[in-house]
Amino acid sequence: MGPGIVIPVVVLVVAVPAGLLWAKRRFTVTDTAGDDVVAASGARITSNALRDLPSPPWRVVYEIAPDKLGAIEHVVIGPAGVFAVRTSMEPLPAQLDREPTAQELAAPAIARGELDDALRRCGLSSDRLVVVHWGKQGNDDAPDLAVEPRPGEIAVDGRRLGQWAAGLTDRRLAASQVDLAWQTVTTAIGRPDPLA
C-alpha cells in the first residue's frame, strides 16, 4: 500500500469520528439548557390550561418572554382582579404554619413589580402572584384546590385551574377595566393592541 491510499484511510478513520463527536457535542442540549426547556414546557402546560378560561370575562396574556415582565409567564385578568402567573413543576405546597419572614412577605410583591409598573399606566395594580403547580400531589385523592403559602401568593393545583378561577367571586373590576388592563399589559410587552 502506497501513501496515496494510506492517507485517505487514516483521514477516514480519524477525522470522520472526530467530526461526528464534535457535531454531537455542538448540537446536544446541556444540563443548564435542560432547565430552561423544563421551564418552557411548564409554561406551555399552564398556557394550555388557561386557554380553557371563558373569555369574557377572563382575558389572558399568554407566554410572556422573561425579559418583558421578569419571571411572570402569563397575566390573567378578570372581574376578580389582575393575577401574575408563574408555573412550578413541584407539588402544591403546604399552608405556612408560622409567621412569614420579611423576605417571604416581600417576594410576591417583588415578583409582580414589573407588572405593576406596566399597570400603573391605566391606574391599576396586580392582586396576587399565582403559582400553578403541576407536580403529583401524593396519595390524596382530593388535594386542596389552592393554598396561600405566604401572603400575596396563591398556589393553585394546575389540574383544577379552571375550577379555581370559577370560584373567585370578588367583583373588583368592571368589564371595561378588564379590557383596559388586558390592552395595557399586552402593549407594554411589545405585542399589538388586542382591541385595535
MDTraj code that builds the backbone (N, CA, C; nanometers):
import mdtraj as md
import numpy as np

residues = "MET GLY PRO GLY ILE VAL ILE PRO VAL VAL VAL LEU VAL VAL ALA VAL PRO ALA GLY LEU LEU TRP ALA LYS ARG ARG PHE THR VAL THR ASP THR ALA GLY ASP ASP VAL VAL ALA ALA SER GLY ALA ARG ILE THR SER ASN ALA LEU ARG ASP LEU PRO SER PRO PRO TRP ARG VAL VAL TYR GLU ILE ALA PRO ASP LYS LEU GLY ALA ILE GLU HIS VAL VAL ILE GLY PRO ALA GLY VAL PHE ALA VAL ARG THR SER MET GLU PRO LEU PRO ALA GLN LEU ASP ARG GLU PRO THR ALA GLN GLU LEU ALA ALA PRO ALA ILE ALA ARG GLY GLU LEU ASP ASP ALA LEU ARG ARG CYS GLY LEU SER SER ASP ARG LEU VAL VAL VAL HIS TRP GLY LYS GLN GLY ASN ASP ASP ALA PRO ASP LEU ALA VAL GLU PRO ARG PRO GLY GLU ILE ALA VAL ASP GLY ARG ARG LEU GLY GLN TRP ALA ALA GLY LEU THR ASP ARG ARG LEU ALA ALA SER GLN VAL ASP LEU ALA TRP GLN THR VAL THR THR ALA ILE GLY ARG PRO ASP PRO LEU ALA".split()
xyz = np.array([
    [0.0837, -0.1173, 0.0000],
    [0.0000, 0.0000, 0.0000],
    [0.0879, 0.1232, 0.0000],
    [0.0579, 0.2102, -0.0902],
    [0.1352, 0.3320, -0.1003],
    [0.0724, 0.4465, -0.0212],
    [0.1460, 0.5572, -0.0152],
    [0.0948, 0.6713, 0.0610],
    [-0.0332, 0.7298, 0.0004],
    [-0.0588, 0.7049, -0.1279],
    [-0.1804, 0.7555, -0.1914],
    [-0.3070, 0.6947, -0.1332],
    [-0.2998, 0.5748, -0.0789],
    [-0.4167, 0.5097, -0.0206],
    [-0.4176, 0.5199, 0.1311],
    [-0.2999, 0.5255, 0.1936],
    [-0.2911, 0.5282, 0.3405],
    [-0.3464, 0.6595, 0.3956],
    [-0.3130, 0.7690, 0.3365],
    [-0.3572, 0.9000, 0.3866],
    [-0.5101, 0.9106, 0.3852],
    [-0.5797, 0.8770, 0.2770],
    [-0.7264, 0.8838, 0.2824],
    [-0.7874, 0.7883, 0.3845],
    [-0.7281, 0.6701, 0.4026],
    [-0.7806, 0.5751, 0.5017],
    [-0.7630, 0.6315, 0.6420],
    [-0.6470, 0.6897, 0.6717],
    [-0.6226, 0.7492, 0.8035],
    [-0.7190, 0.8655, 0.8264],
    [-0.7372, 0.9472, 0.7267],
    [-0.8315, 1.0590, 0.7389],
    [-0.9718, 1.0058, 0.7659],
    [-1.0092, 0.9021, 0.6965],
    [-1.1417, 0.8435, 0.7144],
    [-1.1587, 0.7854, 0.8543],
    [-1.0569, 0.7164, 0.9036],
    [-1.0645, 0.6507, 1.0340],
    [-1.0557, 0.7520, 1.1484],
    [-0.9796, 0.8586, 1.1344],
    [-0.9579, 0.9540, 1.2436],
    [-1.0484, 1.0771, 1.2308],
    [-1.0533, 1.1382, 1.1175],
    [-1.1224, 1.2657, 1.1009],
    [-1.2743, 1.2526, 1.1076],
    [-1.3283, 1.1487, 1.0470],
    [-1.4741, 1.1334, 1.0455],
    [-1.5294, 1.1117, 1.1867],
    [-1.4743, 1.0175, 1.2679],
    [-1.5251, 1.0040, 1.4052],
    [-1.5051, 1.1311, 1.4885],
    [-1.3898, 1.1985, 1.4684],
    [-1.3663, 1.3228, 1.5416],
    [-1.4701, 1.4284, 1.5019],
    [-1.5016, 1.4375, 1.3762],
    [-1.6043, 1.5319, 1.3304],
    [-1.7423, 1.4992, 1.3843],
    [-1.7754, 1.3694, 1.3879],
    [-1.9045, 1.3289, 1.4431],
    [-1.9146, 1.3585, 1.5923],
    [-1.8056, 1.3351, 1.6652],
    [-1.8020, 1.3654, 1.8083],
    [-1.8197, 1.5156, 1.8317],
    [-1.7512, 1.5975, 1.7533],
    [-1.7640, 1.7425, 1.7646],
    [-1.9084, 1.7852, 1.7373],
    [-1.9680, 1.7308, 1.6333],
    [-2.1055, 1.7675, 1.5980],
    [-2.2029, 1.7261, 1.7084],
    [-2.1808, 1.6091, 1.7665],
    [-2.2692, 1.5628, 1.8740],
    [-2.2631, 1.6579, 1.9932],
    [-2.1416, 1.6966, 2.0318],
    [-2.1265, 1.7905, 2.1441],
    [-2.1840, 1.9272, 2.1102],
    [-2.1683, 1.9693, 1.9902],
    [-2.2141, 2.1031, 1.9484],
    [-2.3663, 2.1131, 1.9490],
    [-2.4334, 2.0063, 1.9130],
    [-2.5783, 2.0117, 1.8969],
    [-2.6560, 1.9412, 2.0076],
    [-2.5898, 1.9039, 2.1167],
    [-2.6558, 1.8399, 2.2293],
    [-2.6979, 1.9462, 2.3297],
    [-2.8181, 1.9339, 2.3838],
    [-2.8667, 2.0264, 2.4852],
    [-2.7943, 1.9964, 2.6156],
    [-2.7370, 2.0997, 2.6772],
    [-2.6654, 2.0810, 2.8032],
    [-2.7630, 2.0818, 2.9195],
    [-2.7137, 2.0489, 3.0382],
    [-2.7986, 2.0435, 3.1573],
    [-2.8612, 2.1786, 3.1889],
    [-2.7848, 2.2886, 3.1758],
    [-2.8414, 2.4193, 3.2085],
    [-2.9501, 2.4549, 3.1085],
    [-2.9309, 2.4222, 2.9839],
    [-3.0363, 2.4472, 2.8862],
    [-3.1552, 2.3568, 2.9124],
    [-3.1297, 2.2385, 2.9664],
    [-3.2380, 2.1468, 3.0002],
    [-3.3329, 2.2081, 3.1016],
    [-3.2811, 2.2833, 3.1984],
    [-3.3662, 2.3514, 3.2950],
    [-3.4562, 2.4526, 3.2251],
    [-3.4007, 2.5235, 3.1273],
    [-3.4812, 2.6191, 3.0517],
    [-3.5907, 2.5483, 2.9729],
    [-3.5583, 2.4308, 2.9190],
    [-3.6571, 2.3547, 2.8430],
    [-3.7708, 2.3103, 2.9335],
    [-3.7377, 2.2645, 3.0555],
    [-3.8417, 2.2232, 3.1503],
    [-3.9285, 2.3419, 3.1875],
    [-3.8669, 2.4585, 3.2129],
    [-3.9437, 2.5774, 3.2471],
    [-4.0358, 2.6179, 3.1323],
    [-3.9834, 2.6117, 3.0095],
    [-4.0657, 2.6466, 2.8947],
    [-4.1807, 2.5481, 2.8779],
    [-4.1551, 2.4197, 2.9020],
    [-4.2612, 2.3200, 2.8909],
    [-4.3684, 2.3424, 2.9961],
    [-4.3280, 2.3760, 3.1193],
    [-4.4241, 2.4041, 3.2251],
    [-4.5106, 2.5245, 3.1912],
    [-4.4487, 2.6293, 3.1380],
    [-4.5244, 2.7480, 3.0986],
    [-4.6245, 2.7140, 2.9888],
    [-4.5876, 2.6248, 2.8992],
    [-4.6781, 2.5838, 2.7916],
    [-4.7963, 2.5047, 2.8466],
    [-4.7718, 2.4187, 2.9458],
    [-4.8807, 2.3428, 3.0082],
    [-4.9792, 2.4391, 3.0734],
    [-4.9268, 2.5370, 3.1462],
    [-5.0134, 2.6364, 3.2105],
    [-5.0882, 2.7172, 3.1049],
    [-5.0206, 2.7531, 2.9980],
    [-5.0844, 2.8275, 2.8894],
    [-5.2036, 2.7502, 2.8333],
    [-5.1849, 2.6212, 2.8107],
    [-5.2944, 2.5397, 2.7588],
    [-5.4117, 2.5339, 2.8563],
    [-5.3825, 2.5253, 2.9860],
    [-5.4899, 2.5229, 3.0865],
    [-5.5624, 2.6564, 3.0919],
    [-5.4891, 2.7659, 3.0762],
    [-5.5516, 2.8989, 3.0805],
    [-5.6417, 2.9235, 2.9596],
    [-5.6166, 2.8548, 2.8507],
    [-5.6994, 2.8726, 2.7305],
    [-5.8418, 2.8209, 2.7512],
    [-5.8622, 2.7418, 2.8563],
    [-5.9967, 2.6919, 2.8867],
    [-6.0812, 2.7923, 2.9644],
    [-6.0208, 2.9020, 3.0122],
    [-6.0988, 3.0030, 3.0845],
    [-6.1917, 3.0740, 2.9864],
    [-6.3152, 3.0991, 3.0272],
    [-6.4077, 3.1684, 2.9364],
    [-6.3647, 3.3134, 2.9130],
    [-6.3717, 3.3552, 2.7871],
    [-6.3342, 3.4917, 2.7514],
    [-6.4468, 3.5559, 2.6719],
    [-6.5134, 3.6610, 2.7192],
    [-6.5039, 3.7176, 2.8529],
    [-6.5680, 3.6271, 2.9554],
    [-6.5516, 3.6473, 3.0815],
    [-6.4984, 3.7646, 3.1497],
    [-6.3474, 3.7653, 3.1653],
    [-6.2795, 3.6523, 3.1393],
    [-6.1351, 3.6465, 3.1602],
    [-6.0601, 3.6873, 3.0349],
    [-5.9523, 3.7592, 3.0545],
    [-5.8576, 3.7936, 2.9482],
    [-5.7208, 3.7460, 2.9941],
    [-5.6443, 3.6873, 2.9042],
    [-5.5137, 3.6316, 2.9402],
    [-5.4079, 3.6813, 2.8422],
    [-5.2949, 3.7205, 2.8962],
    [-5.1758, 3.7487, 2.8160],
    [-5.0866, 3.6264, 2.8346],
    [-5.0691, 3.5496, 2.7284],
    [-5.0013, 3.4206, 2.7340],
    [-4.8518, 3.4317, 2.7086],
    [-4.7767, 3.3413, 2.7698],
    [-4.6363, 3.3138, 2.7412],
    [-4.5533, 3.4400, 2.7183],
    [-4.5337, 3.5130, 2.8252],
    [-4.4581, 3.6382, 2.8218],
    [-4.3092, 3.6056, 2.8323],
    [-4.2301, 3.6648, 2.7468],
    [-4.0852, 3.6422, 2.7475],
    [-4.0257, 3.6898, 2.8800],
    [-3.9243, 3.6191, 2.9313],
    [-3.8661, 3.6552, 3.0615],
    [-3.8102, 3.7967, 3.0685],
    [-3.7687, 3.8536, 2.9551],
    [-3.7122, 3.9883, 2.9583],
    [-3.8192, 4.0978, 2.9557],
    [-3.9463, 4.0601, 2.9525],
    [-4.0539, 4.1598, 2.9460],
    [-4.1103, 4.1961, 3.0832],
    [-4.1472, 4.0992, 3.1636],
    [-4.2062, 4.1249, 3.2957],
    [-4.1367, 4.0429, 3.4043],
    [-4.0082, 4.0282, 3.3934],
    [-3.9370, 3.9474, 3.4926],
    [-3.9682, 3.8012, 3.4710],
    [-4.0022, 3.7317, 3.5760],
    [-4.0305, 3.5881, 3.5669],
    [-4.1795, 3.5592, 3.5582],
    [-4.2596, 3.6588, 3.5276],
    [-4.4035, 3.6386, 3.5113],
    [-4.4262, 3.5776, 3.3739],
    [-4.4928, 3.4609, 3.3702],
    [-4.5123, 3.3892, 3.2443],
    [-4.6428, 3.4255, 3.1748],
    [-4.7466, 3.4527, 3.2530],
    [-4.8782, 3.4866, 3.1994],
    [-4.9413, 3.5902, 3.2914],
    [-5.0368, 3.6648, 3.2391],
    [-5.1160, 3.7561, 3.3211],
    [-5.2624, 3.7228, 3.2952],
    [-5.3359, 3.6970, 3.4035],
    [-5.4774, 3.6634, 3.3954],
    [-5.5558, 3.7805, 3.4529],
    [-5.6508, 3.8301, 3.3755],
    [-5.7278, 3.9479, 3.4158],
    [-5.8754, 3.9134, 3.4072],
    [-5.9467, 3.9427, 3.5136],
    [-6.0897, 3.9149, 3.5169],
    [-6.1587, 3.9994, 3.6213],
    [-6.2859, 3.9760, 3.6428],
    [-6.3599, 4.0546, 3.7406],
    [-6.2989, 4.0486, 3.8810],
    [-6.2317, 3.9388, 3.9141],
    [-6.1718, 3.9239, 4.0469],
    [-6.0392, 3.9973, 4.0600],
    [-5.9838, 4.0495, 3.9509],
    [-5.8598, 4.1256, 3.9575],
    [-5.7574, 4.0841, 3.8541],
    [-5.6358, 4.1296, 3.8757],
    [-5.5238, 4.1026, 3.7851],
    [-5.4277, 4.0100, 3.8586],
    [-5.3944, 3.8968, 3.7968],
    [-5.3103, 3.7958, 3.8599],
    [-5.1863, 3.7696, 3.7745],
    [-5.0695, 3.7798, 3.8378],
    [-4.9437, 3.7428, 3.7743],
    [-4.9286, 3.5927, 3.7921],
    [-4.8932, 3.5209, 3.6856],
    [-4.8910, 3.3743, 3.6909],
    [-4.7517, 3.3213, 3.6593],
    [-4.7083, 3.2284, 3.7428],
    [-4.5862, 3.1515, 3.7214],
    [-4.6220, 3.0035, 3.7249],
    [-4.5310, 2.9202, 3.6781],
    [-4.5530, 2.7761, 3.6762],
    [-4.4479, 2.7074, 3.7618],
    [-4.4915, 2.6043, 3.8328],
    [-4.4000, 2.5201, 3.9099],
    [-4.4321, 2.3748, 3.8782],
    [-4.3298, 2.2935, 3.8642],
    [-4.3494, 2.1514, 3.8410],
    [-4.3467, 2.0743, 3.9732],
    [-4.3475, 2.1458, 4.0832],
    [-4.3494, 2.0872, 4.2170],
    [-4.4931, 2.0617, 4.2608],
    [-4.5131, 1.9745, 4.3623],
    [-4.6474, 1.9559, 4.4180],
    [-4.6933, 2.0822, 4.4914],
    [-4.8219, 2.0903, 4.5153],
    [-4.8799, 2.2021, 4.5883],
    [-4.8162, 2.2106, 4.7267],
    [-4.7666, 2.3273, 4.7669],
    [-4.7015, 2.3375, 4.8975],
    [-4.8046, 2.3396, 5.0106],
    [-4.7547, 2.3230, 5.1311],
    [-4.8418, 2.3291, 5.2490],
    [-4.8644, 2.4742, 5.2889],
    [-4.9726, 2.4962, 5.3598],
    [-5.0012, 2.6278, 5.4155],
    [-4.8915, 2.6637, 5.5155],
    [-4.8469, 2.7874, 5.5155],
    [-4.7432, 2.8306, 5.6080],
    [-4.7986, 2.8273, 5.7500],
    [-4.7291, 2.7585, 5.8419],
    [-4.7792, 2.7423, 5.9785],
    [-4.7042, 2.8284, 6.0797],
    [-4.6383, 2.9327, 6.0318],
    [-4.5643, 3.0246, 6.1183],
    [-4.5740, 3.1634, 6.0585],
    [-4.5250, 3.2601, 6.1321],
    [-4.5215, 3.3965, 6.0804],
    [-4.4209, 3.4041, 5.9657],
    [-4.4582, 3.4622, 5.8517],
    [-4.3622, 3.4719, 5.7412],
    [-4.2514, 3.5714, 5.7728],
    [-4.1348, 3.5452, 5.7186],
    [-4.0227, 3.6373, 5.7338],
    [-4.0447, 3.7578, 5.6422],
    [-3.9646, 3.8588, 5.6610],
    [-3.9760, 3.9785, 5.5771],
    [-3.9516, 3.9446, 5.4298],
    [-3.8566, 3.8554, 5.4044],
    [-3.8272, 3.8158, 5.2662],
    [-3.9456, 3.7409, 5.2053],
    [-4.0089, 3.6548, 5.2841],
    [-4.1245, 3.5804, 5.2348],
    [-4.2417, 3.6731, 5.2073],
    [-4.2564, 3.7769, 5.2883],
    [-4.3635, 3.8745, 5.2648],
    [-4.3383, 3.9565, 5.1389],
    [-4.2129, 3.9908, 5.1154],
    [-4.1796, 4.0790, 5.0034],
    [-4.1712, 4.0073, 4.8691],
    [-4.1398, 3.8779, 4.8690],
    [-4.1130, 3.8060, 4.7438],
    [-4.2266, 3.8144, 4.6415],
    [-4.3543, 3.7921, 4.6784],
    [-4.4605, 3.8029, 4.5766],
    [-4.4743, 3.9440, 4.5192],
    [-4.4610, 4.0462, 4.6037],
    [-4.4719, 4.1838, 4.5546],
    [-4.3555, 4.2181, 4.4622],
    [-4.2372, 4.1694, 4.4953],
    [-4.1206, 4.1932, 4.4090],
    [-4.1402, 4.1236, 4.2745],
    [-4.1919, 4.0017, 4.2769],
    [-4.2159, 3.9273, 4.1525],
    [-4.3162, 3.9992, 4.0637],
    [-4.4134, 4.0671, 4.1241],
    [-4.5162, 4.1379, 4.0475],
    [-4.4754, 4.2812, 4.0117],
    [-4.3576, 4.3244, 4.0549],
    [-4.3163, 4.4639, 4.0399],
    [-4.3231, 4.5188, 3.8983],
    [-4.2666, 4.4468, 3.8030],
    [-4.2671, 4.4969, 3.6648],
    [-4.4083, 4.4986, 3.6063],
    [-4.4910, 4.4027, 3.6460],
    [-4.6307, 4.4025, 3.6017],
    [-4.7034, 4.5240, 3.6592],
    [-4.6809, 4.5529, 3.7871],
    [-4.7437, 4.6696, 3.8477],
    [-4.6976, 4.7993, 3.7830],
    [-4.5708, 4.8046, 3.7440],
    [-4.5211, 4.9230, 3.6725],
    [-4.5979, 4.9439, 3.5425],
    [-4.6228, 4.8357, 3.4698],
    [-4.6985, 4.8454, 3.3441],
    [-4.8433, 4.8847, 3.3709],
    [-4.9046, 4.8262, 3.4738],
    [-5.0450, 4.8533, 3.5041],
    [-5.0677, 4.9944, 3.5573],
    [-4.9635, 5.0570, 3.6086],
    [-4.9771, 5.1932, 3.6585],
    [-5.0221, 5.2881, 3.5474],
    [-4.9945, 5.2530, 3.4238],
    [-5.0358, 5.3362, 3.3089],
    [-5.1870, 5.3506, 3.3004],
    [-5.2595, 5.2506, 3.3503],
    [-5.4056, 5.2570, 3.3448],
    [-5.4666, 5.2684, 3.4853],
    [-5.3837, 5.2992, 3.5844],
    [-5.4335, 5.3223, 3.7193],
    [-5.4706, 5.1963, 3.7960],
    [-5.4161, 5.0809, 3.7586],
    [-5.4464, 4.9554, 3.8273],
    [-5.3181, 4.8934, 3.8826],
    [-5.3342, 4.7888, 3.9589],
    [-5.2202, 4.7106, 4.0065],
    [-5.2629, 4.5645, 4.0125],
    [-5.1647, 4.4758, 4.0226],
    [-5.1969, 4.3330, 4.0293],
    [-5.2382, 4.2970, 4.1718],
    [-5.3149, 4.1893, 4.1835],
    [-5.3680, 4.1490, 4.3133],
    [-5.2808, 4.0450, 4.3815],
    [-5.2448, 3.9420, 4.3098],
    [-5.1729, 3.8300, 4.3694],
    [-5.0776, 3.7701, 4.2679],
    [-4.9809, 3.6991, 4.3218],
    [-4.8965, 3.6127, 4.2411],
    [-4.9580, 3.4741, 4.2501],
    [-4.9917, 3.4159, 4.1373],
    [-5.0484, 3.2815, 4.1328],
    [-4.9409, 3.1877, 4.0792],
    [-4.9078, 3.0863, 4.1579],
    [-4.8113, 2.9858, 4.1140],
    [-4.8904, 2.8586, 4.0861],
    [-4.8911, 2.8170, 3.9605],
    [-4.9648, 2.6989, 3.9175],
    [-4.8728, 2.5784, 3.9320],
    [-4.9138, 2.4842, 4.0163],
    [-4.8319, 2.3665, 4.0473],
    [-4.8830, 2.2447, 3.9703],
    [-4.7896, 2.1778, 3.9009],
    [-4.8245, 2.0601, 3.8206],
    [-4.7670, 1.9317, 3.8765],
    [-4.6954, 1.9383, 3.9895],
    [-4.6360, 1.8180, 4.0475],
    [-4.7416, 1.7254, 4.1048],
    [-4.7085, 1.5975, 4.1112],
    [-4.8005, 1.4979, 4.1661],
    [-4.8291, 1.5305, 4.3112],
    [-4.9551, 1.5243, 4.3499],
    [-4.9978, 1.5683, 4.4825],
    [-4.9912, 1.4595, 4.5891],
    [-4.9321, 1.3482, 4.5631],
    [-4.9233, 1.2420, 4.6629],
    [-5.0405, 1.1456, 4.6516],
    [-5.0744, 1.0794, 4.7608],
    [-5.1798, 0.9777, 4.7603],
    [-5.3186, 1.0341, 4.7849],
    [-5.3277, 1.1609, 4.8198],
    [-5.4570, 1.2205, 4.8491],
    [-5.5416, 1.2284, 4.7217],
    [-5.6631, 1.1730, 4.7270],
    [-5.7494, 1.1723, 4.6090],
    [-5.8031, 1.3109, 4.5751],
    [-5.8231, 1.3940, 4.6754],
    [-5.8783, 1.5273, 4.6538],
    [-5.7877, 1.6316, 4.7176],
    [-5.6752, 1.6638, 4.6536],
    [-5.5864, 1.7635, 4.7120],
    [-5.6546, 1.9001, 4.7151],
    [-5.5985, 1.9866, 4.7952],
    [-5.6526, 2.1226, 4.8013],
    [-5.6543, 2.1838, 4.6623],
    [-5.7553, 2.2641, 4.6387],
    [-5.7658, 2.3357, 4.5126],
    [-5.6590, 2.4437, 4.5053],
    [-5.6440, 2.5166, 4.6152],
    [-5.5455, 2.6236, 4.6231],
    [-5.5111, 2.6484, 4.7694],
    [-5.3891, 2.6911, 4.7936],
    [-5.3463, 2.7298, 4.9273],
    [-5.2727, 2.8627, 4.9171],
    [-5.2621, 2.9311, 5.0286],
    [-5.1858, 3.0555, 5.0332],
    [-5.0611, 3.0289, 5.1166],
    [-4.9509, 2.9887, 5.0495],
    [-4.8308, 2.9537, 5.1250],
    [-4.7683, 3.0732, 5.1965],
    [-4.7929, 3.1924, 5.1458],
    [-4.7492, 3.3159, 5.2116],
    [-4.8380, 3.4286, 5.1627],
    [-4.8483, 3.5366, 5.2397],
    [-4.9350, 3.6476, 5.1976],
    [-4.8946, 3.7016, 5.0606],
    [-4.9935, 3.7231, 4.9762],
    [-4.9687, 3.7768, 4.8427],
    [-4.9439, 3.6723, 4.7365],
    [-4.9435, 3.5455, 4.7736],
    [-4.9196, 3.4375, 4.6779],
    [-5.0245, 3.3293, 4.6952],
    [-5.0757, 3.2816, 4.5845],
    [-5.1705, 3.1707, 4.5851],
    [-5.1084, 3.0571, 4.5053],
    [-5.1059, 2.9389, 4.5648],
    [-5.0583, 2.8187, 4.4958],
    [-5.1816, 2.7402, 4.4523],
    [-5.1943, 2.7153, 4.3224],
    [-5.3128, 2.6505, 4.2657],
    [-5.2721, 2.5192, 4.2012],
    [-5.3539, 2.4161, 4.2220],
    [-5.3335, 2.2886, 4.1546],
    [-5.3655, 2.3088, 4.0061],
    [-5.2677, 2.2859, 3.9205],
    [-5.2849, 2.3115, 3.7779],
    [-5.3973, 2.2331, 3.7138],
    [-5.4246, 2.1138, 3.7650],
    [-5.5317, 2.0318, 3.7073],
    [-5.6692, 2.0891, 3.7369],
    [-5.6755, 2.1819, 3.8312],
    [-5.8043, 2.2390, 3.8711],
    [-5.8033, 2.3915, 3.8586],
    [-5.7241, 2.4416, 3.7658],
    [-5.7080, 2.5855, 3.7467],
    [-5.8399, 2.6529, 3.7086],
    [-5.9135, 2.5929, 3.6169],
    [-6.0429, 2.6489, 3.5761],
    [-6.1419, 2.6514, 3.6907],
    [-6.1410, 2.5483, 3.7712],
    [-6.2303, 2.5411, 3.8870],
    [-6.1946, 2.6509, 3.9880],
    [-6.0651, 2.6749, 4.0071],
    [-6.0219, 2.7817, 4.0969],
    [-6.0709, 2.9172, 4.0460],
    [-6.0516, 2.9440, 3.9162],
    [-6.0925, 3.0726, 3.8588],
    [-6.2434, 3.0909, 3.8671],
    [-6.3186, 2.9842, 3.8445],
    [-6.4649, 2.9930, 3.8522],
    [-6.5118, 3.0214, 3.9945],
    [-6.4340, 2.9819, 4.0931],
    [-6.4716, 3.0021, 4.2317],
    [-6.4401, 3.1410, 4.2854],
    [-6.3700, 3.2230, 4.2079],
    [-6.3398, 3.3588, 4.2526],
    [-6.4663, 3.4438, 4.2398],
    [-6.5155, 3.4922, 4.3509],
    [-6.6432, 3.5649, 4.3498],
    [-6.6270, 3.7150, 4.3641],
    [-6.5076, 3.7619, 4.3972],
    [-6.4875, 3.9070, 4.4072],
    [-6.5188, 3.9725, 4.2739],
    [-6.5802, 4.0862, 4.2786],
    [-6.6085, 4.1633, 4.1576],
    [-6.5403, 4.2980, 4.1721],
    [-6.4084, 4.2963, 4.1632],
    [-6.3274, 4.4156, 4.1838],
    [-6.3189, 4.5028, 4.0593],
    [-6.3236, 4.4401, 3.9411],
    [-6.3066, 4.5128, 3.8149],
    [-6.4298, 4.5009, 3.7272],
    [-6.4654, 4.6126, 3.6658],
    [-6.5727, 4.6132, 3.5658],
    [-6.5165, 4.5573, 3.4349],
    [-6.6062, 4.5201, 3.3441],
    [-6.5626, 4.4633, 3.2150],
    [-6.4720, 4.5604, 3.1389],
    [-6.5009, 4.6894, 3.1468],
    [-6.4173, 4.7878, 3.0776],
    [-6.2776, 4.7947, 3.1390],
    [-6.2666, 4.7781, 3.2719],
    [-6.1363, 4.7780, 3.3368],
    [-6.0568, 4.6523, 3.3014],
    [-6.1266, 4.5405, 3.2878],
    [-6.0609, 4.4160, 3.2472],
    [-5.9987, 4.4342, 3.1092],
    [-6.0756, 4.4892, 3.0157],
    [-6.0240, 4.5106, 2.8801],
    [-5.9098, 4.6123, 2.8784],
    [-5.9224, 4.7179, 2.9589],
    [-5.8170, 4.8192, 2.9642],
    [-5.6878, 4.7608, 3.0196],
    [-5.6965, 4.6802, 3.1256],
    [-5.5774, 4.6171, 3.1826],
    [-5.5155, 4.5202, 3.0825],
    [-5.5987, 4.4437, 3.0123],
    [-5.5510, 4.3494, 2.9106],
    [-5.4761, 4.4236, 2.7999],
    [-5.5356, 4.5314, 2.7529],
    [-5.4737, 4.6123, 2.6491],
    [-5.3414, 4.6719, 2.6978],
    [-5.3389, 4.7220, 2.8200],
    [-5.2191, 4.7848, 2.8755],
    [-5.1041, 4.6854, 2.8892],
    [-5.1313, 4.5684, 2.9438],
    [-5.0261, 4.4682, 2.9615],
    [-4.9769, 4.4182, 2.8263],
    [-5.0688, 4.3933, 2.7348],
    [-5.0311, 4.3412, 2.6028],
    [-4.9401, 4.4388, 2.5288],
    [-4.9746, 4.5666, 2.5291],
    [-4.8917, 4.6654, 2.4594],
    [-4.7622, 4.6942, 2.5351],
    [-4.7633, 4.6812, 2.6676],
    [-4.6426, 4.7062, 2.7473],
    [-4.5329, 4.6055, 2.7167],
    [-4.5692, 4.4848, 2.6756],
    [-4.4671, 4.3842, 2.6439],
    [-4.4331, 4.3825, 2.4941],
    [-4.4859, 4.4799, 2.4207],
    [-4.4482, 4.4943, 2.2806],
    [-4.5328, 4.4183, 2.1816],
    [-4.6472, 4.3688, 2.2248],
    [-4.7371, 4.2991, 2.1323],
    [-4.8393, 4.3985, 2.0761],
    [-4.9037, 4.3639, 1.9657],
    [-5.0035, 4.4540, 1.9073],
    [-5.1229, 4.4746, 1.9999],
    [-5.1855, 4.5888, 1.9886],
    [-5.3018, 4.6231, 2.0689],
    [-5.4149, 4.5237, 2.0371],
    [-5.4628, 4.4464, 2.1352],
    [-5.5658, 4.3464, 2.1064],
    [-5.7035, 4.4065, 2.0816],
    [-5.7218, 4.5327, 2.1163],
    [-5.8525, 4.5969, 2.0979],
    [-5.8557, 4.6937, 1.9814],
    [-5.7450, 4.7014, 1.9067],
    [-5.7396, 4.7950, 1.7940],
    [-5.8141, 4.7393, 1.6740],
])
top = md.Topology()
chain = top.add_chain()
for i, resn in enumerate(residues, 1):
    res = top.add_residue(resn, chain, resSeq=i)
    for name in ("N", "CA", "C"):
        top.add_atom(name, md.element.get_by_symbol(name[0]), res)
traj = md.Trajectory(xyz[None], top)
